[in-house]
């Protein structure tokens, strides 16, 4: 496919079409709301997946700051009890990189997993506060 750019003298210059880039959502919370169902669907399959695999397969948009905000999504999904860490695998985009592989938590266990995660984080915060008071 080419992009036709008419010249001022009436001739047409054929050039390659502009590169297709992924859409970037301006608002982070709106982005989370948009991509969340794709990751819940991936978790419901019971098969291991990486964030990049789901994003490529579902053609998901990028967050406002792609370099740093893709990593916060799995933490939110873990906090909601939807996914858990399964292992490590190669990155689809950078074959030299090692990335997290996730797997879905069964729907019947999600609330219990989320509650346990909240309790563990609260206990860790309390332990850190106690250490600061003791120092």
Backbone as JSON Lines, residues from 0, in Angstrom:
{"i":0,"aa":"X","n":[0.85,-1.17,0.0],"ca":[0.0,0.0,0.0],"c":[0.89,1.23,0.0]}
{"i":1,"aa":"X","n":[0.53,2.21,-0.78],"ca":[1.32,3.42,-0.84],"c":[0.47,4.61,-0.43]}
{"i":2,"aa":"X","n":[1.16,5.62,-0.03],"ca":[0.53,6.88,0.32],"c":[0.83,7.84,-0.82]}
{"i":3,"aa":"X","n":[-0.2,8.4,-1.43],"ca":[0.0,9.28,-2.59],"c":[0.05,10.72,-2.12]}
{"i":4,"aa":"X","n":[1.14,11.36,-2.43],"ca":[1.31,12.77,-2.08],"c":[1.35,13.56,-3.38]}
{"i":5,"aa":"X","n":[0.31,14.33,-3.67],"ca":[0.34,15.11,-4.91],"c":[1.38,16.23,-4.81]}
{"i":6,"aa":"X","n":[2.08,16.42,-5.87],"ca":[3.05,17.52,-5.94],"c":[2.35,18.76,-6.48]}
{"i":7,"aa":"X","n":[2.95,19.91,-6.29],"ca":[2.34,21.15,-6.72],"c":[2.28,21.3,-8.24]}
{"i":8,"aa":"X","n":[3.13,20.56,-8.95],"ca":[3.11,20.66,-10.41],"c":[2.11,19.7,-11.05]}
{"i":9,"aa":"X","n":[1.29,19.01,-10.25],"ca":[0.27,18.13,-10.79],"c":[0.67,16.68,-10.86]}
{"i":10,"aa":"X","n":[1.96,16.38,-10.67],"ca":[2.37,14.97,-10.68],"c":[2.15,14.36,-9.3]}
{"i":11,"aa":"X","n":[2.04,13.06,-9.27],"ca":[1.85,12.38,-8.0],"c":[3.1,11.59,-7.67]}
{"i":12,"aa":"X","n":[3.52,11.68,-6.43],"ca":[4.7,10.97,-5.97],"c":[4.21,9.85,-5.05]}
{"i":13,"aa":"X","n":[4.52,8.61,-5.39],"ca":[4.12,7.47,-4.57],"c":[5.19,7.23,-3.52]}
{"i":14,"aa":"X","n":[4.78,7.12,-2.3],"ca":[5.69,6.86,-1.19],"c":[5.09,5.76,-0.32]}
{"i":15,"aa":"X","n":[5.92,5.09,0.45],"ca":[5.38,4.06,1.33],"c":[4.38,4.69,2.31]}
{"i":16,"aa":"X","n":[3.37,3.91,2.68],"ca":[2.37,4.4,3.63],"c":[3.04,4.63,4.98]}
{"i":17,"aa":"X","n":[2.53,5.58,5.76],"ca":[3.09,5.8,7.1],"c":[2.99,4.52,7.92]}
{"i":18,"aa":"X","n":[3.96,4.34,8.8],"ca":[3.98,3.14,9.64],"c":[2.74,3.11,10.53]}
{"i":19,"aa":"X","n":[2.2,1.93,10.7],"ca":[1.05,1.77,11.58],"c":[1.58,1.69,13.0]}
{"i":20,"aa":"X","n":[1.16,2.61,13.83],"ca":[1.59,2.58,15.22],"c":[0.39,2.25,16.1]}
{"i":21,"aa":"X","n":[0.69,1.77,17.29],"ca":[-0.38,1.45,18.21],"c":[-0.97,2.73,18.76]}
{"i":22,"aa":"X","n":[-2.26,2.72,18.91],"ca":[-2.96,3.86,19.48],"c":[-2.53,4.04,20.92]}
{"i":23,"aa":"X","n":[-2.38,5.29,21.37],"ca":[-2.03,5.6,22.74],"c":[-3.22,6.28,23.39]}
{"i":24,"aa":"X","n":[-3.65,5.75,24.53],"ca":[-4.77,6.33,25.26],"c":[-4.22,7.42,26.16]}
{"i":25,"aa":"X","n":[-4.89,8.57,26.2],"ca":[-4.4,9.73,26.96],"c":[-4.54,9.59,28.47]}
{"i":26,"aa":"X","n":[-5.57,8.93,28.93],"ca":[-5.86,8.82,30.36],"c":[-5.53,7.42,30.84]}
{"i":27,"aa":"X","n":[-4.7,7.3,31.87],"ca":[-4.26,6.0,32.35],"c":[-5.43,5.16,32.84]}
{"i":28,"aa":"X","n":[-6.31,5.72,33.63],"ca":[-7.44,4.95,34.16],"c":[-8.38,4.49,33.05]}
{"i":29,"aa":"X","n":[-8.56,5.33,32.03],"ca":[-9.38,4.93,30.88],"c":[-8.7,3.79,30.14]}
{"i":30,"aa":"X","n":[-7.39,3.83,30.05],"ca":[-6.64,2.75,29.4],"c":[-6.81,1.44,30.17]}
{"i":31,"aa":"X","n":[-6.69,1.51,31.5],"ca":[-6.87,0.31,32.32],"c":[-8.26,-0.28,32.09]}
{"i":32,"aa":"X","n":[-9.28,0.58,32.09],"ca":[-10.65,0.11,31.85],"c":[-10.79,-0.55,30.48]}
{"i":33,"aa":"X","n":[-10.07,-0.05,29.5],"ca":[-10.16,-0.59,28.14],"c":[-9.47,-1.93,27.98]}
{"i":34,"aa":"X","n":[-8.3,-2.1,28.6],"ca":[-7.53,-3.33,28.39],"c":[-7.85,-4.42,29.42]}
{"i":35,"aa":"X","n":[-8.45,-4.06,30.53],"ca":[-8.73,-5.01,31.61],"c":[-9.46,-6.26,31.12]}
{"i":36,"aa":"X","n":[-10.56,-6.13,30.35],"ca":[-11.29,-7.33,29.92],"c":[-10.44,-8.32,29.12]}
{"i":37,"aa":"X","n":[-9.48,-7.84,28.35],"ca":[-8.63,-8.73,27.57],"c":[-7.77,-9.6,28.49]}
{"i":38,"aa":"X","n":[-7.3,-9.03,29.59],"ca":[-6.46,-9.8,30.52],"c":[-7.29,-10.73,31.38]}
{"i":39,"aa":"X","n":[-8.51,-10.34,31.71],"ca":[-9.41,-11.25,32.43],"c":[-9.74,-12.43,31.53]}
{"i":40,"aa":"X","n":[-9.97,-12.17,30.26],"ca":[-10.24,-13.25,29.31],"c":[-9.05,-14.18,29.19]}
{"i":41,"aa":"X","n":[-7.83,-13.63,29.14],"ca":[-6.63,-14.46,29.07],"c":[-6.48,-15.28,30.34]}
{"i":42,"aa":"X","n":[-6.8,-14.7,31.49],"ca":[-6.71,-15.42,32.76],"c":[-7.72,-16.55,32.82]}
{"i":43,"aa":"X","n":[-8.9,-16.31,32.27],"ca":[-9.96,-17.32,32.3],"c":[-9.64,-18.56,31.47]}
{"i":44,"aa":"X","n":[-8.7,-18.45,30.53],"ca":[-8.34,-19.62,29.72],"c":[-7.58,-20.66,30.53]}
{"i":45,"aa":"X","n":[-6.91,-20.22,31.6],"ca":[-6.11,-21.15,32.41],"c":[-4.76,-21.46,31.8]}
{"i":46,"aa":"X","n":[-4.43,-20.79,30.71],"ca":[-3.13,-20.99,30.06],"c":[-2.17,-19.87,30.43]}
{"i":47,"aa":"X","n":[-0.87,-20.17,30.53],"ca":[0.11,-19.12,30.82],"c":[0.17,-18.1,29.69]}
{"i":48,"aa":"X","n":[0.47,-16.85,30.05],"ca":[0.57,-15.78,29.06],"c":[1.5,-14.69,29.57]}
{"i":49,"aa":"X","n":[1.98,-13.89,28.63],"ca":[2.73,-12.68,28.99],"c":[1.88,-11.48,28.61]}
{"i":50,"aa":"X","n":[2.2,-10.35,29.2],"ca":[1.47,-9.12,28.9],"c":[1.62,-8.77,27.43]}
{"i":51,"aa":"X","n":[2.83,-8.92,26.9],"ca":[3.07,-8.58,25.5],"c":[2.28,-9.49,24.55]}
{"i":52,"aa":"X","n":[2.14,-10.77,24.9],"ca":[1.36,-11.7,24.07],"c":[-0.09,-11.25,23.96]}
{"i":53,"aa":"X","n":[-0.69,-10.93,25.1],"ca":[-2.1,-10.52,25.11],"c":[-2.25,-9.2,24.36]}
{"i":54,"aa":"X","n":[-1.34,-8.27,24.61],"ca":[-1.42,-6.96,23.94],"c":[-1.32,-7.1,22.43]}
{"i":55,"aa":"X","n":[-0.44,-7.96,21.95],"ca":[-0.29,-8.14,20.51],"c":[-1.48,-8.89,19.91]}
{"i":56,"aa":"X","n":[-1.91,-9.95,20.58],"ca":[-3.0,-10.76,20.06],"c":[-4.31,-9.97,19.99]}
{"i":57,"aa":"X","n":[-4.56,-9.15,20.99],"ca":[-5.81,-8.38,21.05],"c":[-5.67,-6.98,20.46]}
{"i":58,"aa":"X","n":[-4.46,-6.63,19.99],"ca":[-4.17,-5.31,19.41],"c":[-4.6,-4.2,20.37]}
{"i":59,"aa":"X","n":[-4.12,-4.3,21.6],"ca":[-4.49,-3.34,22.64],"c":[-3.72,-2.04,22.46]}
{"i":60,"aa":"X","n":[-4.32,-0.93,22.87],"ca":[-3.61,0.35,22.78],"c":[-2.54,0.45,23.86]}
{"i":61,"aa":"X","n":[-1.64,1.38,23.69],"ca":[-0.61,1.65,24.69],"c":[-1.13,2.64,25.72]}
{"i":62,"aa":"X","n":[-0.58,2.58,26.95],"ca":[-0.93,3.59,27.95],"c":[-0.27,4.92,27.62]}
{"i":63,"aa":"X","n":[-0.58,5.98,28.35],"ca":[0.02,7.29,28.06],"c":[1.56,7.27,28.05]}
{"i":64,"aa":"X","n":[2.16,6.52,28.97],"ca":[3.62,6.38,29.01],"c":[3.96,4.89,28.92]}
{"i":65,"aa":"X","n":[4.06,4.37,27.69],"ca":[4.23,2.93,27.5],"c":[5.46,2.34,28.17]}
{"i":66,"aa":"X","n":[6.54,3.07,28.23],"ca":[7.78,2.52,28.77],"c":[7.66,2.17,30.25]}
{"i":67,"aa":"X","n":[6.79,2.86,30.98],"ca":[6.71,2.61,32.41],"c":[5.36,2.09,32.89]}
{"i":68,"aa":"X","n":[4.29,2.3,32.15],"ca":[2.97,1.99,32.68],"c":[2.46,0.59,32.35]}
{"i":69,"aa":"X","n":[3.04,-0.11,31.39],"ca":[2.6,-1.48,31.14],"c":[2.87,-2.34,32.37]}
{"i":70,"aa":"X","n":[3.93,-2.05,33.1],"ca":[4.3,-2.87,34.26],"c":[3.37,-2.76,35.44]}
{"i":71,"aa":"X","n":[2.6,-1.68,35.53],"ca":[1.69,-1.54,36.66],"c":[0.41,-2.34,36.49]}
{"i":72,"aa":"X","n":[0.09,-2.72,35.27],"ca":[-1.14,-3.47,35.03],"c":[-1.13,-4.84,35.69]}
{"i":73,"aa":"X","n":[-0.06,-5.65,35.57],"ca":[-0.07,-6.95,36.25],"c":[-0.2,-6.82,37.77]}
{"i":74,"aa":"X","n":[0.37,-5.78,38.35],"ca":[0.24,-5.59,39.8],"c":[-1.22,-5.35,40.17]}
{"i":75,"aa":"X","n":[-1.93,-4.58,39.37],"ca":[-3.36,-4.35,39.63],"c":[-4.16,-5.64,39.46]}
{"i":76,"aa":"X","n":[-3.82,-6.41,38.43],"ca":[-4.51,-7.68,38.21],"c":[-4.23,-8.67,39.35]}
{"i":77,"aa":"X","n":[-3.01,-8.65,39.87],"ca":[-2.69,-9.5,41.02],"c":[-3.46,-9.04,42.26]}
{"i":78,"aa":"X","n":[-3.5,-7.74,42.49],"ca":[-4.23,-7.21,43.64],"c":[-5.71,-7.57,43.58]}
{"i":79,"aa":"X","n":[-6.26,-7.68,42.38],"ca":[-7.66,-8.05,42.21],"c":[-7.86,-9.57,42.28]}
{"i":80,"aa":"X","n":[-6.76,-10.32,42.4],"ca":[-6.86,-11.77,42.5],"c":[-7.13,-12.46,41.18]}
{"i":81,"aa":"X","n":[-6.88,-11.79,40.07],"ca":[-7.19,-12.36,38.75],"c":[-6.05,-13.21,38.21]}
{"i":82,"aa":"X","n":[-4.81,-12.79,38.46],"ca":[-3.65,-13.53,37.95],"c":[-2.67,-13.8,39.09]}
{"i":83,"aa":"X","n":[-1.79,-14.74,38.83],"ca":[-0.66,-15.0,39.73],"c":[0.56,-15.29,38.88]}
{"i":84,"aa":"X","n":[1.72,-15.14,39.49],"ca":[2.97,-15.37,38.77],"c":[3.12,-16.85,38.49]}
{"i":85,"aa":"X","n":[3.5,-17.18,37.26],"ca":[3.64,-18.57,36.84],"c":[5.08,-18.94,36.55]}
{"i":86,"aa":"X","n":[5.88,-17.98,36.13],"ca":[7.27,-18.26,35.8],"c":[7.85,-17.12,34.99]}
{"i":87,"aa":"X","n":[8.88,-17.46,34.22],"ca":[9.54,-16.48,33.37],"c":[9.63,-17.03,31.96]}
{"i":88,"aa":"X","n":[9.67,-16.12,31.0],"ca":[9.79,-16.52,29.6],"c":[10.45,-15.42,28.8]}
{"i":89,"aa":"X","n":[10.71,-15.7,27.55],"ca":[11.33,-14.72,26.67],"c":[10.35,-13.66,26.23]}
{"i":90,"aa":"X","n":[10.87,-12.48,26.03],"ca":[10.04,-11.38,25.57],"c":[9.75,-11.51,24.09]}
{"i":91,"aa":"X","n":[8.53,-11.19,23.7],"ca":[8.15,-11.24,22.29],"c":[8.84,-10.11,21.52]}
{"i":92,"aa":"X","n":[8.94,-8.94,22.15],"ca":[9.51,-7.78,21.45],"c":[11.03,-7.77,21.49]}
{"i":93,"aa":"X","n":[11.62,-8.08,22.64],"ca":[13.08,-8.11,22.77],"c":[13.46,-9.53,23.18]}
{"i":94,"aa":"X","n":[13.88,-10.31,22.25],"ca":[14.1,-11.74,22.48],"c":[15.18,-12.02,23.52]}
{"i":95,"aa":"X","n":[15.99,-11.05,23.86],"ca":[17.03,-11.24,24.85],"c":[16.5,-11.05,26.27]}
{"i":96,"aa":"X","n":[15.33,-10.44,26.43],"ca":[14.81,-10.1,27.74],"c":[14.03,-11.25,28.37]}
{"i":97,"aa":"X","n":[14.04,-11.27,29.68],"ca":[13.27,-12.24,30.44],"c":[12.08,-11.5,31.03]}
{"i":98,"aa":"X","n":[10.88,-12.0,30.83],"ca":[9.67,-11.35,31.32],"c":[8.86,-12.32,32.18]}
{"i":99,"aa":"X","n":[7.94,-11.77,32.96],"ca":[7.06,-12.58,33.79],"c":[6.03,-13.29,32.91]}
{"i":100,"aa":"X","n":[5.75,-14.51,33.28],"ca":[4.66,-15.27,32.67],"c":[3.59,-15.4,33.74]}
{"i":101,"aa":"X","n":[2.36,-15.1,33.38],"ca":[1.24,-15.08,34.31],"c":[0.27,-16.2,33.97]}
{"i":102,"aa":"X","n":[-0.53,-16.57,34.96],"ca":[-1.6,-17.55,34.75],"c":[-2.79,-17.09,35.58]}
{"i":103,"aa":"X","n":[-3.96,-17.41,35.11],"ca":[-5.17,-16.96,35.79],"c":[-5.46,-17.75,37.06]}
{"i":104,"aa":"X","n":[-6.05,-17.04,38.01],"ca":[-6.55,-17.67,39.23],"c":[-7.99,-18.1,38.92]}
{"i":105,"aa":"X","n":[-8.39,-19.31,39.3],"ca":[-9.78,-19.71,39.05],"c":[-10.76,-18.7,39.65]}
{"i":106,"aa":"X","n":[-11.84,-18.46,38.94],"ca":[-12.8,-17.42,39.34],"c":[-13.32,-17.64,40.75]}
{"i":107,"aa":"X","n":[-13.49,-18.87,41.17],"ca":[-14.02,-19.14,42.5],"c":[-13.04,-18.75,43.61]}
{"i":108,"aa":"X","n":[-11.77,-18.63,43.29],"ca":[-10.74,-18.33,44.3],"c":[-10.26,-16.88,44.27]}
{"i":109,"aa":"X","n":[-10.74,-16.1,43.33],"ca":[-10.19,-14.76,43.14],"c":[-10.37,-13.85,44.35]}
{"i":110,"aa":"X","n":[-11.53,-13.85,44.97],"ca":[-11.74,-12.98,46.12],"c":[-10.85,-13.37,47.29]}
{"i":111,"aa":"X","n":[-10.68,-14.67,47.52],"ca":[-9.82,-15.14,48.6],"c":[-8.36,-14.75,48.35]}
{"i":112,"aa":"X","n":[-7.93,-14.87,47.12],"ca":[-6.55,-14.5,46.76],"c":[-6.35,-13.0,46.94]}
{"i":113,"aa":"X","n":[-7.32,-12.21,46.5],"ca":[-7.22,-10.75,46.65],"c":[-7.19,-10.37,48.12]}
{"i":114,"aa":"X","n":[-8.03,-10.99,48.94],"ca":[-8.06,-10.7,50.38],"c":[-6.73,-11.06,51.03]}
{"i":115,"aa":"X","n":[-6.18,-12.22,50.69],"ca":[-4.9,-12.65,51.26],"c":[-3.78,-11.69,50.85]}
{"i":116,"aa":"X","n":[-3.83,-11.22,49.6],"ca":[-2.81,-10.27,49.13],"c":[-2.92,-8.94,49.88]}
{"i":117,"aa":"X","n":[-4.16,-8.45,50.09],"ca":[-4.35,-7.21,50.85],"c":[-3.84,-7.36,52.28]}
{"i":118,"aa":"X","n":[-4.14,-8.49,52.9],"ca":[-3.7,-8.73,54.28],"c":[-2.17,-8.81,54.37]}
{"i":119,"aa":"X","n":[-1.54,-9.46,53.4],"ca":[-0.08,-9.56,53.4],"c":[0.57,-8.19,53.23]}
{"i":120,"aa":"X","n":[-0.01,-7.35,52.37],"ca":[0.54,-6.01,52.19],"c":[0.35,-5.16,53.43]}
{"i":121,"aa":"X","n":[-0.8,-5.3,54.09],"ca":[-1.04,-4.55,55.33],"c":[-0.08,-5.0,56.42]}
{"i":122,"aa":"X","n":[0.19,-6.29,56.53],"ca":[1.13,-6.8,57.52],"c":[2.54,-6.29,57.24]}
{"i":123,"aa":"X","n":[2.92,-6.25,55.97],"ca":[4.26,-5.74,55.62],"c":[4.38,-4.26,55.96]}
{"i":124,"aa":"X","n":[3.31,-3.48,55.7],"ca":[3.33,-2.05,56.06],"c":[3.45,-1.88,57.57]}
{"i":125,"aa":"X","n":[2.72,-2.68,58.33],"ca":[2.78,-2.6,59.78],"c":[4.16,-2.96,60.29]}
{"i":126,"aa":"X","n":[4.79,-3.98,59.71],"ca":[6.14,-4.37,60.12],"c":[7.15,-3.26,59.82]}
{"i":127,"aa":"X","n":[7.02,-2.62,58.67],"ca":[7.93,-1.51,58.34],"c":[7.72,-0.35,59.3]}
{"i":128,"aa":"X","n":[6.48,-0.04,59.64],"ca":[6.2,1.05,60.57],"c":[6.77,0.73,61.95]}
{"i":129,"aa":"X","n":[6.66,-0.52,62.38],"ca":[7.22,-0.92,63.67],"c":[8.73,-0.8,63.68]}
{"i":130,"aa":"X","n":[9.37,-1.15,62.55],"ca":[10.84,-1.01,62.45],"c":[11.24,0.45,62.52]}
{"i":131,"aa":"X","n":[10.47,1.32,61.88],"ca":[10.8,2.76,61.92],"c":[10.64,3.32,63.32]}
{"i":132,"aa":"X","n":[9.6,2.87,64.03],"ca":[9.39,3.37,65.39],"c":[10.5,2.88,66.32]}
{"i":133,"aa":"X","n":[10.97,1.65,66.09],"ca":[12.02,1.09,66.94],"c":[13.38,1.73,66.67]}
{"i":134,"aa":"X","n":[13.58,2.25,65.5],"ca":[14.9,2.82,65.16],"c":[15.09,4.2,65.69]}
